[in-house]
Amino acid sequence: MKINIKDYRVPAKNKINLSKWPTRVEPVYQSKQEYKELLAKHIVELSAQQQLHYASNRYAVLLIFQAMDAAGKDGAIRHVMSGINPQGCQVYSFKHPSAAELEHDFLWRTTQCLPERGRIGIFNRSYYEEVLIVRVHPEILQAQRIPDESPNQKTIWPERYRSIVDMENHLHRNGTRIIKFFLHLSEEEQRKRFLERIDKPAKNWKFSLADIEERKFWKQYMHAYEECLSATSTSDAPWYVVPADDKANARLIISQIILNTFKSLALAYPKSSAEHQRELKLIREQLVK
């Protein structure tokens, strides 16, 4: 089954309802063995594209992963990017901001971690937390020292969406290509994965009471994601809603989207100038002698 990435892309300026977006679709693989073969093929192709990307040094690529707990962000990053040269890839995971970070605007800490040209940057959670968890828990705003002691809840989120879109447009104009993934997990599948984390000792470290507390805000989070995806999916920095109940299928969809983005850049190895070719010829003659 062919992966049509348009099926998962959030159209720009469209209001979306996540209840109408599936968390599980017909798998693109027929067996576990075929899944491994397809993923391996994607990994080889991604590795080749990454080498071209590094050598051409024209663009930067930023991958953003957002999701509810247990949706499979870590596993997707680990499996899909397993063939990438670590020298050309930077992974950042953003948690509660530090005291120093709270002294700056909400985009400051992530801006420092943006990838250079020729590199791939991966944000496991990102500046989008500022319109997701902060929206669900508005008391967090009080620690951010916003000049208005009581931020207007009706205006602050559209203002932050605008700041994010403006920044992403700026980055695109300057050569950074941004791909944003929302791993769309069902509430029932999260419940099963939480139970697995409790029942399997090797996964106990992944679970805490905080996780189950956040689960109580499921509806609020879905609303926050709907508003966020609707407001910030653009033609230059699109969101992709990836059905995440089937981890293997999600990884294949994600890897195909990344591959398509790289191929659209039409990357090529830099061509040597005539002067450089003459230098190489002289060096070769010396080495032969």
C-alpha positions in Angstrom: 0.0 0.0 0.0 1.4 3.4 -1.0 1.7 6.2 1.5 0.0 9.3 0.4 1.3 12.0 2.7 -1.4 14.4 1.7 -3.8 12.3 3.8 -2.1 13.4 6.9 -1.3 17.0 6.2 -3.3 19.7 7.9 -4.4 22.2 5.3 -3.4 25.8 5.9 -6.0 28.0 7.5 -8.4 25.1 8.0 -10.3 24.5 11.3 -9.8 20.9 12.2 -11.7 18.5 14.5 -9.4 15.8 15.8 -12.3 13.5 16.5 -12.6 13.2 12.7 -9.0 12.4 12.2 -8.2 8.6 12.7 -5.8 7.3 15.3 -5.5 4.1 13.3 -5.5 3.5 9.6 -5.1 0.4 7.3 -1.4 -0.5 7.7 1.0 0.0 4.8 2.7 -3.3 5.6 1.4 -6.8 5.5 3.6 -8.4 8.1 6.2 -7.6 10.8 8.9 -8.7 8.3 7.6 -6.4 5.6 7.5 -3.5 8.1 11.2 -4.1 8.9 12.1 -4.2 5.2 10.2 -1.1 4.4 11.6 0.8 7.3 15.1 -0.4 6.5 14.6 0.9 2.9 13.5 4.3 4.2 16.5 4.5 6.5 18.9 3.8 3.7 17.3 6.5 1.6 17.3 8.9 4.5 21.0 8.3 5.1 21.8 9.1 1.5 19.7 12.2 1.6 21.3 13.3 4.8 24.8 13.0 3.2 23.6 15.2 0.3 22.1 17.6 2.8 25.3 17.9 4.8 27.5 18.2 1.7 25.3 20.8 -0.1 25.1 22.9 3.0 22.2 25.0 1.6 19.2 24.2 3.9 18.6 23.3 7.5 15.8 20.8 8.4 13.8 21.0 11.6 11.6 18.1 12.7 9.1 18.8 15.5 7.4 16.0 17.4 4.4 16.7 19.6 2.0 14.3 21.2 0.2 13.1 24.3 2.2 10.8 26.7 2.9 7.3 25.4 2.2 8.2 21.7 5.6 7.0 20.6 7.7 10.1 19.9 10.9 8.7 21.4 10.5 5.4 19.5 9.7 7.1 16.2 12.8 9.3 16.5 15.0 6.4 17.5 13.8 4.0 14.7 13.3 6.5 11.8 16.6 8.4 12.4 18.7 5.3 13.3 20.7 5.5 10.0 21.5 9.2 10.3 25.2 10.3 10.9 25.2 11.7 14.4 27.5 14.5 13.3 24.7 15.9 11.1 21.9 15.6 13.6 20.9 17.4 16.8 18.2 16.2 19.1 16.7 18.4 21.9 14.0 17.5 24.4 12.4 20.4 26.1 10.9 20.1 29.6 10.1 22.6 32.3 12.0 25.9 31.6 14.9 26.8 33.8 15.1 30.1 35.8 17.4 31.6 33.2 15.0 30.6 30.4 12.0 32.2 32.2 13.9 35.5 32.0 13.4 35.6 28.2 10.5 35.4 25.8 8.8 32.0 25.2 10.7 31.4 22.0 14.2 32.2 23.3 15.3 28.8 24.6 14.3 26.8 21.4 15.7 29.5 19.0 19.1 28.8 20.5 18.8 25.1 19.4 17.8 25.6 15.8 19.8 23.5 13.3 22.6 25.0 11.2 22.6 24.7 7.4 23.5 21.1 6.4 22.1 19.7 9.7 18.9 18.1 10.9 17.4 19.4 14.1 14.9 17.3 16.1 12.7 18.9 18.8 11.1 16.3 21.0 8.4 18.7 22.2 9.1 22.3 21.3 8.0 25.9 21.6 4.5 24.5 20.9 4.4 23.5 24.5 3.8 27.2 25.2 0.3 27.0 23.5 -0.5 23.5 24.7 0.5 22.6 28.3 0.5 26.3 29.2 -3.0 26.7 27.7 -4.3 23.7 29.7 -2.5 24.9 32.8 -2.7 28.7 32.5 -1.2 29.1 36.0 2.1 28.4 34.4 1.9 31.9 32.8 2.4 33.5 36.2 5.9 32.2 36.3 6.7 33.7 32.9 6.8 37.3 34.1 4.7 38.6 31.3 4.3 42.4 31.8 0.5 42.1 32.2 0.0 40.4 35.5 -3.3 38.9 34.3 -2.8 38.0 30.6 -6.0 38.1 28.6 -6.9 34.4 28.0 -8.8 35.4 24.8 -5.9 37.2 23.2 -2.7 35.6 24.4 -3.1 32.4 22.4 -3.8 34.0 19.0 -0.9 36.4 19.8 1.4 33.4 20.5 0.2 31.6 17.3 1.1 34.7 15.4 4.6 34.9 17.0 5.2 31.2 16.1 4.0 31.6 12.5 6.0 34.7 11.9 9.1 33.0 13.2 8.6 29.9 11.1 8.0 32.1 8.0 11.3 33.9 8.8 13.1 30.6 9.1 11.7 29.3 5.9 12.8 32.4 4.0 16.3 31.9 5.3 16.6 28.2 4.3 15.2 26.2 7.2 12.6 23.6 6.3 10.2 22.7 9.1 8.2 19.5 9.3 5.8 19.2 12.3 4.3 15.9 13.5 1.4 15.4 15.9 1.2 11.7 16.8 -2.5 11.2 17.2 -3.1 8.6 19.9 -6.5 7.4 21.1 -7.3 7.7 24.8 -7.9 3.9 24.9 -4.5 3.1 23.4 -2.8 5.4 25.9 -4.6 3.5 28.7 -3.2 0.2 27.3 0.3 1.6 27.0 0.2 3.0 30.5 -0.8 -0.4 31.9 2.1 -1.9 29.9 4.5 0.5 31.5 3.3 -0.6 34.9 3.2 -4.3 34.2 6.7 -4.5 32.6 9.5 -3.7 35.1 11.8 -2.6 32.3 9.3 0.2 31.5 8.4 1.3 35.0 10.8 4.2 34.8 8.6 5.7 32.0 5.6 6.1 34.2 4.7 8.4 37.2 1.7 9.8 38.9 2.1 13.0 36.9 1.3 11.1 33.8 -2.0 9.8 35.1 -2.8 13.3 36.4 -2.3 14.8 32.9 -4.6 12.2 31.4 -7.5 13.8 33.3 -7.1 16.8 31.1 -7.5 14.8 27.8 -10.4 16.9 26.5 -8.6 20.1 27.3 -5.5 18.9 25.5 -7.5 17.9 22.4 -9.0 21.3 22.3 -5.6 23.0 22.6 -4.2 20.8 19.9 -7.1 21.5 17.6 -6.7 25.3 18.0 -2.9 25.1 17.7 -2.8 22.9 14.5 -5.6 25.0 12.9 -3.7 28.2 13.5 -0.1 27.2 12.8 -0.2 24.8 9.9 1.0 26.7 6.9 2.1 25.9 3.3 5.8 26.4 4.3 5.6 24.7 7.8 2.8 22.2 7.7 1.5 20.0 10.5 1.0 16.3 9.8 -1.5 14.4 12.0 0.0 10.8 12.1 -2.3 8.0 13.4 -0.3 6.7 16.3 -2.2 3.7 17.7 0.0 1.5 15.4 3.6 2.4 16.2 5.1 0.6 13.2 2.7 2.2 10.7 3.3 5.6 12.3 7.1 5.2 11.8 6.7 4.4 8.1 4.4 7.4 7.6 6.8 9.7 9.4 9.9 8.4 7.5 8.0 8.8 4.1 7.1 12.4 4.9 10.7 13.3 5.8 12.0 11.5 2.7 9.5 13.4 0.5 10.6 16.7 2.0 14.3 16.0 1.3 13.6 14.9 -2.2 11.7 18.1 -2.9 14.9 20.1 -2.1 16.6 18.5 -5.2 19.9 18.3 -3.3 23.2 17.6 -5.1 26.8 17.4 -4.2 28.7 20.7 -4.8 30.4 21.0 -8.2 34.1 21.7 -8.1 35.3 24.9 -9.9 37.8 24.7 -12.7 40.5 26.0 -10.4 39.7 23.4 -7.8 39.9 20.6 -10.4 43.4 21.9 -11.4 44.4 21.8 -7.8 43.1 18.2 -7.4 45.0 17.2 -10.6 48.3 18.6 -9.2 47.7 16.9 -5.8 47.0 13.6 -7.6 50.2 13.8 -9.6 52.2 14.4 -6.4 50.5 11.4 -4.6 51.2 9.2 -7.6 54.9 10.1 -7.6 
